[in-house]
Amino acid sequence: MFRNVKRIHFIGIGGIGMSGIAEVLCNLGFQVSGSDAKKSKNTERLESLHQIRIEEGHAGENVGDAQVVVYS
């Protein structure tokens, strides 16, 4: 069902659970992006260690060309 999924966007990526899931999926080779209400240590870590694009604030255009959207 998800064999062809490559791009995943997380809404609320700064939380401890969502950031962990995003990191695992990134390590598995998925292209991960995300957004959160504000930047945090979790979002800064994901950006610096994994080059995950994270937008501050929630807007439809942040999703971009993601094939799957995960929200919390």
PyMOL Python script that loads the backbone (N, CA, C, O; Angstrom):
from pymol import cmd

cmd.read_pdbstr("""\
ATOM      1  N   MET A   1       0.808  -1.190   0.000  1.00  0.00           N
ATOM      2  CA  MET A   1       0.000   0.000   0.000  1.00  0.00           C
ATOM      3  C   MET A   1       0.860   1.267   0.000  1.00  0.00           C
ATOM      4  O   MET A   1       0.519   2.234  -0.681  1.00  0.00           O
ATOM      5  N   PHE A   2       1.956   1.282   0.741  1.00  0.00           N
ATOM      6  CA  PHE A   2       2.802   2.472   0.822  1.00  0.00           C
ATOM      7  C   PHE A   2       4.151   2.257   0.147  1.00  0.00           C
ATOM      8  O   PHE A   2       5.108   2.972   0.445  1.00  0.00           O
ATOM      9  N   ARG A   3       4.241   1.301  -0.740  1.00  0.00           N
ATOM     10  CA  ARG A   3       5.523   0.991  -1.381  1.00  0.00           C
ATOM     11  C   ARG A   3       6.095   2.147  -2.184  1.00  0.00           C
ATOM     12  O   ARG A   3       7.313   2.307  -2.261  1.00  0.00           O
ATOM     13  N   ASN A   4       5.239   2.944  -2.775  1.00  0.00           N
ATOM     14  CA  ASN A   4       5.709   4.033  -3.631  1.00  0.00           C
ATOM     15  C   ASN A   4       5.822   5.364  -2.910  1.00  0.00           C
ATOM     16  O   ASN A   4       6.138   6.376  -3.535  1.00  0.00           O
ATOM     17  N   VAL A   5       5.574   5.385  -1.616  1.00  0.00           N
ATOM     18  CA  VAL A   5       5.659   6.626  -0.842  1.00  0.00           C
ATOM     19  C   VAL A   5       7.121   6.988  -0.612  1.00  0.00           C
ATOM     20  O   VAL A   5       7.920   6.165  -0.165  1.00  0.00           O
ATOM     21  N   LYS A   6       7.451   8.228  -0.924  1.00  0.00           N
ATOM     22  CA  LYS A   6       8.817   8.706  -0.714  1.00  0.00           C
ATOM     23  C   LYS A   6       8.846   9.981   0.129  1.00  0.00           C
ATOM     24  O   LYS A   6       9.796  10.205   0.880  1.00  0.00           O
ATOM     25  N   ARG A   7       7.804  10.823   0.009  1.00  0.00           N
ATOM     26  CA  ARG A   7       7.797  12.128   0.665  1.00  0.00           C
ATOM     27  C   ARG A   7       6.696  12.191   1.725  1.00  0.00           C
ATOM     28  O   ARG A   7       5.519  11.981   1.433  1.00  0.00           O
ATOM     29  N   ILE A   8       7.109  12.487   2.968  1.00  0.00           N
ATOM     30  CA  ILE A   8       6.186  12.528   4.102  1.00  0.00           C
ATOM     31  C   ILE A   8       6.329  13.867   4.815  1.00  0.00           C
ATOM     32  O   ILE A   8       7.441  14.309   5.104  1.00  0.00           O
ATOM     33  N   HIS A   9       5.206  14.505   5.095  1.00  0.00           N
ATOM     34  CA  HIS A   9       5.204  15.786   5.810  1.00  0.00           C
ATOM     35  C   HIS A   9       4.531  15.599   7.168  1.00  0.00           C
ATOM     36  O   HIS A   9       3.468  14.985   7.260  1.00  0.00           O
ATOM     37  N   PHE A  10       5.154  16.127   8.217  1.00  0.00           N
ATOM     38  CA  PHE A  10       4.637  16.037   9.582  1.00  0.00           C
ATOM     39  C   PHE A  10       4.143  17.399  10.045  1.00  0.00           C
ATOM     40  O   PHE A  10       4.907  18.364  10.065  1.00  0.00           O
ATOM     41  N   ILE A  11       2.876  17.483  10.415  1.00  0.00           N
ATOM     42  CA  ILE A  11       2.322  18.688  11.028  1.00  0.00           C
ATOM     43  C   ILE A  11       2.392  18.477  12.535  1.00  0.00           C
ATOM     44  O   ILE A  11       1.756  17.569  13.071  1.00  0.00           O
ATOM     45  N   GLY A  12       3.167  19.320  13.215  1.00  0.00           N
ATOM     46  CA  GLY A  12       3.417  19.132  14.641  1.00  0.00           C
ATOM     47  C   GLY A  12       4.693  18.343  14.877  1.00  0.00           C
ATOM     48  O   GLY A  12       4.793  17.585  15.842  1.00  0.00           O
ATOM     49  N   ILE A  13       5.669  18.522  13.994  1.00  0.00           N
ATOM     50  CA  ILE A  13       6.908  17.737  14.024  1.00  0.00           C
ATOM     51  C   ILE A  13       7.776  18.031  15.248  1.00  0.00           C
ATOM     52  O   ILE A  13       8.692  17.263  15.542  1.00  0.00           O
ATOM     53  N   GLY A  14       7.512  19.113  15.960  1.00  0.00           N
ATOM     54  CA  GLY A  14       8.355  19.488  17.096  1.00  0.00           C
ATOM     55  C   GLY A  14       8.108  18.701  18.366  1.00  0.00           C
ATOM     56  O   GLY A  14       8.914  18.765  19.294  1.00  0.00           O
ATOM     57  N   GLY A  15       7.022  17.965  18.429  1.00  0.00           N
ATOM     58  CA  GLY A  15       6.739  17.174  19.626  1.00  0.00           C
ATOM     59  C   GLY A  15       7.684  15.991  19.757  1.00  0.00           C
ATOM     60  O   GLY A  15       8.285  15.558  18.774  1.00  0.00           O
ATOM     61  N   ILE A  16       7.813  15.478  20.950  1.00  0.00           N
ATOM     62  CA  ILE A  16       8.769  14.396  21.202  1.00  0.00           C
ATOM     63  C   ILE A  16       8.426  13.136  20.411  1.00  0.00           C
ATOM     64  O   ILE A  16       9.324  12.463  19.907  1.00  0.00           O
ATOM     65  N   GLY A  17       7.158  12.814  20.298  1.00  0.00           N
ATOM     66  CA  GLY A  17       6.758  11.621  19.551  1.00  0.00           C
ATOM     67  C   GLY A  17       6.907  11.792  18.054  1.00  0.00           C
ATOM     68  O   GLY A  17       7.474  10.935  17.376  1.00  0.00           O
ATOM     69  N   MET A  18       6.398  12.898  17.539  1.00  0.00           N
ATOM     70  CA  MET A  18       6.448  13.149  16.094  1.00  0.00           C
ATOM     71  C   MET A  18       7.880  13.333  15.605  1.00  0.00           C
ATOM     72  O   MET A  18       8.228  12.865  14.521  1.00  0.00           O
ATOM     73  N   SER A  19       8.707  14.006  16.389  1.00  0.00           N
ATOM     74  CA  SER A  19      10.096  14.203  15.963  1.00  0.00           C
ATOM     75  C   SER A  19      10.830  12.868  15.906  1.00  0.00           C
ATOM     76  O   SER A  19      11.658  12.648  15.022  1.00  0.00           O
ATOM     77  N   GLY A  20      10.529  11.982  16.844  1.00  0.00           N
ATOM     78  CA  GLY A  20      11.155  10.657  16.837  1.00  0.00           C
ATOM     79  C   GLY A  20      10.739   9.834  15.634  1.00  0.00           C
ATOM     80  O   GLY A  20      11.574   9.188  15.001  1.00  0.00           O
ATOM     81  N   ILE A  21       9.448   9.853  15.313  1.00  0.00           N
ATOM     82  CA  ILE A  21       8.958   9.115  14.143  1.00  0.00           C
ATOM     83  C   ILE A  21       9.563   9.696  12.867  1.00  0.00           C
ATOM     84  O   ILE A  21       9.970   8.952  11.975  1.00  0.00           O
ATOM     85  N   ALA A  22       9.621  11.014  12.780  1.00  0.00           N
ATOM     86  CA  ALA A  22      10.203  11.670  11.610  1.00  0.00           C
ATOM     87  C   ALA A  22      11.668  11.275  11.445  1.00  0.00           C
ATOM     88  O   ALA A  22      12.124  11.027  10.329  1.00  0.00           O
ATOM     89  N   GLU A  23      12.397  11.218  12.539  1.00  0.00           N
ATOM     90  CA  GLU A  23      13.811  10.845  12.475  1.00  0.00           C
ATOM     91  C   GLU A  23      13.983   9.408  12.000  1.00  0.00           C
ATOM     92  O   GLU A  23      14.849   9.128  11.172  1.00  0.00           O
ATOM     93  N   VAL A  24      13.172   8.503  12.514  1.00  0.00           N
ATOM     94  CA  VAL A  24      13.247   7.095  12.089  1.00  0.00           C
ATOM     95  C   VAL A  24      12.964   6.983  10.592  1.00  0.00           C
ATOM     96  O   VAL A  24      13.702   6.313   9.869  1.00  0.00           O
ATOM     97  N   LEU A  25      11.903   7.634  10.127  1.00  0.00           N
ATOM     98  CA  LEU A  25      11.565   7.556   8.705  1.00  0.00           C
ATOM     99  C   LEU A  25      12.648   8.183   7.832  1.00  0.00           C
ATOM    100  O   LEU A  25      12.930   7.686   6.743  1.00  0.00           O
ATOM    101  N   CYS A  26      13.247   9.257   8.297  1.00  0.00           N
ATOM    102  CA  CYS A  26      14.361   9.868   7.577  1.00  0.00           C
ATOM    103  C   CYS A  26      15.526   8.883   7.475  1.00  0.00           C
ATOM    104  O   CYS A  26      16.132   8.740   6.413  1.00  0.00           O
ATOM    105  N   ASN A  27      15.832   8.213   8.570  1.00  0.00           N
ATOM    106  CA  ASN A  27      16.910   7.225   8.579  1.00  0.00           C
ATOM    107  C   ASN A  27      16.610   6.033   7.679  1.00  0.00           C
ATOM    108  O   ASN A  27      17.530   5.362   7.210  1.00  0.00           O
ATOM    109  N   LEU A  28      15.331   5.765   7.437  1.00  0.00           N
ATOM    110  CA  LEU A  28      14.927   4.677   6.543  1.00  0.00           C
ATOM    111  C   LEU A  28      14.929   5.101   5.076  1.00  0.00           C
ATOM    112  O   LEU A  28      14.648   4.292   4.192  1.00  0.00           O
ATOM    113  N   GLY A  29      15.246   6.369   4.820  1.00  0.00           N
ATOM    114  CA  GLY A  29      15.385   6.829   3.449  1.00  0.00           C
ATOM    115  C   GLY A  29      14.235   7.652   2.896  1.00  0.00           C
ATOM    116  O   GLY A  29      14.254   8.016   1.721  1.00  0.00           O
ATOM    117  N   PHE A  30      13.239   7.952   3.711  1.00  0.00           N
ATOM    118  CA  PHE A  30      12.131   8.785   3.252  1.00  0.00           C
ATOM    119  C   PHE A  30      12.558  10.249   3.232  1.00  0.00           C
ATOM    120  O   PHE A  30      13.422  10.659   4.008  1.00  0.00           O
ATOM    121  N   GLN A  31      11.953  11.034   2.348  1.00  0.00           N
ATOM    122  CA  GLN A  31      12.160  12.478   2.318  1.00  0.00           C
ATOM    123  C   GLN A  31      11.136  13.080   3.271  1.00  0.00           C
ATOM    124  O   GLN A  31       9.935  13.049   3.004  1.00  0.00           O
ATOM    125  N   VAL A  32      11.615  13.626   4.375  1.00  0.00           N
ATOM    126  CA  VAL A  32      10.742  14.118   5.436  1.00  0.00           C
ATOM    127  C   VAL A  32      10.787  15.642   5.484  1.00  0.00           C
ATOM    128  O   VAL A  32      11.850  16.251   5.365  1.00  0.00           O
ATOM    129  N   SER A  33       9.624  16.237   5.659  1.00  0.00           N
ATOM    130  CA  SER A  33       9.511  17.671   5.914  1.00  0.00           C
ATOM    131  C   SER A  33       8.514  17.838   7.049  1.00  0.00           C
ATOM    132  O   SER A  33       7.847  16.882   7.447  1.00  0.00           O
ATOM    133  N   GLY A  34       8.414  19.063   7.570  1.00  0.00           N
ATOM    134  CA  GLY A  34       7.483  19.250   8.671  1.00  0.00           C
ATOM    135  C   GLY A  34       7.188  20.704   8.951  1.00  0.00           C
ATOM    136  O   GLY A  34       7.803  21.614   8.395  1.00  0.00           O
ATOM    137  N   SER A  35       6.223  20.888   9.835  1.00  0.00           N
ATOM    138  CA  SER A  35       5.891  22.226  10.313  1.00  0.00           C
ATOM    139  C   SER A  35       5.465  22.125  11.764  1.00  0.00           C
ATOM    140  O   SER A  35       4.995  21.085  12.224  1.00  0.00           O
ATOM    141  N   ASP A  36       5.638  23.225  12.471  1.00  0.00           N
ATOM    142  CA  ASP A  36       5.184  23.297  13.856  1.00  0.00           C
ATOM    143  C   ASP A  36       4.867  24.754  14.168  1.00  0.00           C
ATOM    144  O   ASP A  36       5.310  25.665  13.468  1.00  0.00           O
ATOM    145  N   ALA A  37       4.102  24.955  15.217  1.00  0.00           N
ATOM    146  CA  ALA A  37       3.690  26.310  15.586  1.00  0.00           C
ATOM    147  C   ALA A  37       4.894  27.211  15.825  1.00  0.00           C
ATOM    148  O   ALA A  37       4.858  28.396  15.492  1.00  0.00           O
ATOM    149  N   LYS A  38       5.964  26.657  16.401  1.00  0.00           N
ATOM    150  CA  LYS A  38       7.182  27.437  16.623  1.00  0.00           C
ATOM    151  C   LYS A  38       8.384  26.506  16.625  1.00  0.00           C
ATOM    152  O   LYS A  38       8.258  25.304  16.858  1.00  0.00           O
ATOM    153  N   LYS A  39       9.541  27.076  16.365  1.00  0.00           N
ATOM    154  CA  LYS A  39      10.791  26.310  16.375  1.00  0.00           C
ATOM    155  C   LYS A  39      11.112  25.894  17.807  1.00  0.00           C
ATOM    156  O   LYS A  39      10.732  26.568  18.764  1.00  0.00           O
ATOM    157  N   SER A  40      11.814  24.776  17.936  1.00  0.00           N
ATOM    158  CA  SER A  40      12.187  24.260  19.253  1.00  0.00           C
ATOM    159  C   SER A  40      13.520  23.532  19.130  1.00  0.00           C
ATOM    160  O   SER A  40      14.086  23.430  18.041  1.00  0.00           O
ATOM    161  N   LYS A  41      14.010  23.034  20.246  1.00  0.00           N
ATOM    162  CA  LYS A  41      15.246  22.245  20.206  1.00  0.00           C
ATOM    163  C   LYS A  41      15.064  21.005  19.336  1.00  0.00           C
ATOM    164  O   LYS A  41      15.985  20.603  18.625  1.00  0.00           O
ATOM    165  N   ASN A  42      13.880  20.402  19.391  1.00  0.00           N
ATOM    166  CA  ASN A  42      13.618  19.222  18.558  1.00  0.00           C
ATOM    167  C   ASN A  42      13.665  19.562  17.073  1.00  0.00           C
ATOM    168  O   ASN A  42      14.268  18.829  16.290  1.00  0.00           O
ATOM    169  N   THR A  43      13.039  20.663  16.679  1.00  0.00           N
ATOM    170  CA  THR A  43      13.041  21.018  15.258  1.00  0.00           C
ATOM    171  C   THR A  43      14.439  21.434  14.803  1.00  0.00           C
ATOM    172  O   THR A  43      14.857  21.095  13.696  1.00  0.00           O
ATOM    173  N   GLU A  44      15.152  22.158  15.641  1.00  0.00           N
ATOM    174  CA  GLU A  44      16.522  22.562  15.291  1.00  0.00           C
ATOM    175  C   GLU A  44      17.420  21.342  15.126  1.00  0.00           C
ATOM    176  O   GLU A  44      18.270  21.308  14.236  1.00  0.00           O
ATOM    177  N   ARG A  45      17.234  20.350  15.977  1.00  0.00           N
ATOM    178  CA  ARG A  45      18.027  19.119  15.888  1.00  0.00           C
ATOM    179  C   ARG A  45      17.742  18.390  14.575  1.00  0.00           C
ATOM    180  O   ARG A  45      18.670  17.962  13.889  1.00  0.00           O
ATOM    181  N   LEU A  46      16.466  18.248  14.226  1.00  0.00           N
ATOM    182  CA  LEU A  46      16.107  17.574  12.979  1.00  0.00           C
ATOM    183  C   LEU A  46      16.660  18.312  11.768  1.00  0.00           C
ATOM    184  O   LEU A  46      17.128  17.690  10.814  1.00  0.00           O
ATOM    185  N   GLU A  47      16.605  19.632  11.809  1.00  0.00           N
ATOM    186  CA  GLU A  47      17.131  20.428  10.697  1.00  0.00           C
ATOM    187  C   GLU A  47      18.640  20.272  10.569  1.00  0.00           C
ATOM    188  O   GLU A  47      19.156  20.120   9.462  1.00  0.00           O
ATOM    189  N   SER A  48      19.346  20.309  11.682  1.00  0.00           N
ATOM    190  CA  SER A  48      20.809  20.280  11.616  1.00  0.00           C
ATOM    191  C   SER A  48      21.365  18.877  11.370  1.00  0.00           C
ATOM    192  O   SER A  48      22.316  18.724  10.605  1.00  0.00           O
ATOM    193  N   LEU A  49      20.797  17.865  11.995  1.00  0.00           N
ATOM    194  CA  LEU A  49      21.336  16.507  11.847  1.00  0.00           C
ATOM    195  C   LEU A  49      20.863  15.797  10.587  1.00  0.00           C
ATOM    196  O   LEU A  49      21.604  15.011   9.997  1.00  0.00           O
ATOM    197  N   HIS A  50      19.643  16.071  10.179  1.00  0.00           N
ATOM    198  CA  HIS A  50      19.052  15.303   9.082  1.00  0.00           C
ATOM    199  C   HIS A  50      18.641  16.156   7.889  1.00  0.00           C
ATOM    200  O   HIS A  50      18.067  15.637   6.931  1.00  0.00           O
ATOM    201  N   GLN A  51      18.922  17.450   7.931  1.00  0.00           N
ATOM    202  CA  GLN A  51      18.568  18.371   6.853  1.00  0.00           C
ATOM    203  C   GLN A  51      17.081  18.277   6.493  1.00  0.00           C
ATOM    204  O   GLN A  51      16.714  18.362   5.321  1.00  0.00           O
ATOM    205  N   ILE A  52      16.237  18.102   7.502  1.00  0.00           N
ATOM    206  CA  ILE A  52      14.794  18.083   7.304  1.00  0.00           C
ATOM    207  C   ILE A  52      14.306  19.526   7.227  1.00  0.00           C
ATOM    208  O   ILE A  52      14.611  20.336   8.102  1.00  0.00           O
ATOM    209  N   ARG A  53      13.551  19.845   6.181  1.00  0.00           N
ATOM    210  CA  ARG A  53      12.995  21.191   6.014  1.00  0.00           C
ATOM    211  C   ARG A  53      11.800  21.334   6.948  1.00  0.00           C
ATOM    212  O   ARG A  53      10.829  20.584   6.850  1.00  0.00           O
ATOM    213  N   ILE A  54      11.882  22.303   7.852  1.00  0.00           N
ATOM    214  CA  ILE A  54      10.808  22.528   8.818  1.00  0.00           C
ATOM    215  C   ILE A  54      10.381  23.989   8.749  1.00  0.00           C
ATOM    216  O   ILE A  54      11.199  24.901   8.870  1.00  0.00           O
ATOM    217  N   GLU A  55       9.084  24.189   8.551  1.00  0.00           N
ATOM    218  CA  GLU A  55       8.503  25.527   8.483  1.00  0.00           C
ATOM    219  C   GLU A  55       7.879  25.878   9.821  1.00  0.00           C
ATOM    220  O   GLU A  55       7.298  25.027  10.495  1.00  0.00           O
ATOM    221  N   GLU A  56       8.008  27.145  10.195  1.00  0.00           N
ATOM    222  CA  GLU A  56       7.351  27.628  11.412  1.00  0.00           C
ATOM    223  C   GLU A  56       5.949  28.093  11.045  1.00  0.00           C
ATOM    224  O   GLU A  56       5.777  28.899  10.131  1.00  0.00           O
ATOM    225  N   GLY A  57       4.958  27.591  11.752  1.00  0.00           N
ATOM    226  CA  GLY A  57       3.564  27.889  11.452  1.00  0.00           C
ATOM    227  C   GLY A  57       2.962  26.810  10.569  1.00  0.00           C
ATOM    228  O   GLY A  57       3.673  26.019   9.948  1.00  0.00           O
ATOM    229  N   HIS A  58       1.652  26.795  10.528  1.00  0.00           N
ATOM    230  CA  HIS A  58       0.941  25.782   9.751  1.00  0.00           C
ATOM    231  C   HIS A  58       0.215  26.447   8.592  1.00  0.00           C
ATOM    232  O   HIS A  58      -0.622  27.329   8.787  1.00  0.00           O
ATOM    233  N   ALA A  59       0.545  26.014   7.394  1.00  0.00           N
ATOM    234  CA  ALA A  59      -0.098  26.537   6.191  1.00  0.00           C
ATOM    235  C   ALA A  59      -0.106  25.436   5.140  1.00  0.00           C
ATOM    236  O   ALA A  59       0.791  24.594   5.101  1.00  0.00           O
ATOM    237  N   GLY A  60      -1.108  25.450   4.305  1.00  0.00           N
ATOM    238  CA  GLY A  60      -1.243  24.429   3.279  1.00  0.00           C
ATOM    239  C   GLY A  60      -0.036  24.318   2.370  1.00  0.00           C
ATOM    240  O   GLY A  60       0.339  23.217   1.966  1.00  0.00           O
ATOM    241  N   GLU A  61       0.576  25.446   2.044  1.00  0.00           N
ATOM    242  CA  GLU A  61       1.732  25.399   1.138  1.00  0.00           C
ATOM    243  C   GLU A  61       2.946  24.709   1.759  1.00  0.00           C
ATOM    244  O   GLU A  61       3.860  24.318   1.033  1.00  0.00           O
ATOM    245  N   ASN A  62       2.975  24.552   3.080  1.00  0.00           N
ATOM    246  CA  ASN A  62       4.089  23.846   3.728  1.00  0.00           C
ATOM    247  C   ASN A  62       4.125  22.375   3.347  1.00  0.00           C
ATOM    248  O   ASN A  62       5.189  21.756   3.350  1.00  0.00           O
ATOM    249  N   VAL A  63       2.975  21.818   3.022  1.00  0.00           N
ATOM    250  CA  VAL A  63       2.893  20.387   2.685  1.00  0.00           C
ATOM    251  C   VAL A  63       3.619  20.100   1.381  1.00  0.00           C
ATOM    252  O   VAL A  63       4.182  19.018   1.211  1.00  0.00           O
ATOM    253  N   GLY A  64       3.614  21.047   0.467  1.00  0.00           N
ATOM    254  CA  GLY A  64       4.335  20.891  -0.794  1.00  0.00           C
ATOM    255  C   GLY A  64       3.865  19.684  -1.578  1.00  0.00           C
ATOM    256  O   GLY A  64       2.665  19.492  -1.774  1.00  0.00           O
ATOM    257  N   ASP A  65       4.809  18.869  -2.028  1.00  0.00           N
ATOM    258  CA  ASP A  65       4.474  17.703  -2.844  1.00  0.00           C
ATOM    259  C   ASP A  65       4.497  16.401  -2.039  1.00  0.00           C
ATOM    260  O   ASP A  65       4.731  15.329  -2.596  1.00  0.00           O
ATOM    261  N   ALA A  66       4.257  16.497  -0.737  1.00  0.00           N
ATOM    262  CA  ALA A  66       4.238  15.298   0.115  1.00  0.00           C
ATOM    263  C   ALA A  66       3.162  14.335  -0.357  1.00  0.00           C
ATOM    264  O   ALA A  66       2.080  14.746  -0.777  1.00  0.00           O
ATOM    265  N   GLN A  67       3.471  13.059  -0.284  1.00  0.00           N
ATOM    266  CA  GLN A  67       2.514  12.017  -0.648  1.00  0.00           C
ATOM    267  C   GLN A  67       1.690  11.566   0.552  1.00  0.00           C
ATOM    268  O   GLN A  67       0.587  11.040   0.404  1.00  0.00           O
ATOM    269  N   VAL A  68       2.244  11.781   1.741  1.00  0.00           N
ATOM    270  CA  VAL A  68       1.567  11.420   2.988  1.00  0.00           C
ATOM    271  C   VAL A  68       1.726  12.586   3.954  1.00  0.00           C
ATOM    272  O   VAL A  68       2.798  13.184   4.046  1.00  0.00           O
ATOM    273  N   VAL A  69       0.652  12.907   4.675  1.00  0.00           N
ATOM    274  CA  VAL A  69       0.697  13.936   5.711  1.00  0.00           C
ATOM    275  C   VAL A  69       0.344  13.277   7.034  1.00  0.00           C
ATOM    276  O   VAL A  69      -0.680  12.604   7.152  1.00  0.00           O
ATOM    277  N   VAL A  70       1.213  13.478   8.039  1.00  0.00           N
ATOM    278  CA  VAL A  70       1.008  12.939   9.380  1.00  0.00           C
ATOM    279  C   VAL A  70       0.775  14.127  10.299  1.00  0.00           C
ATOM    280  O   VAL A  70       1.527  15.100  10.250  1.00  0.00           O
ATOM    281  N   TYR A  71      -0.255  14.066  11.136  1.00  0.00           N
ATOM    282  CA  TYR A  71      -0.506  15.187  12.042  1.00  0.00           C
ATOM    283  C   TYR A  71      -0.796  14.699  13.449  1.00  0.00           C
ATOM    284  O   TYR A  71      -1.260  13.580  13.671  1.00  0.00           O
ATOM    285  N   SER A  72      -0.502  15.586  14.390  1.00  0.00           N
ATOM    286  CA  SER A  72      -0.732  15.270  15.799  1.00  0.00           C
ATOM    287  C   SER A  72      -1.355  16.473  16.468  1.00  0.00           C
ATOM    288  O   SER A  72      -1.638  16.436  17.666  1.00  0.00           O
TER     289      SER A  72
END
""", "prot")
cmd.dss("prot")
cmd.show_as("cartoon", "prot")
cmd.util.cbc("prot")
cmd.orient("prot")
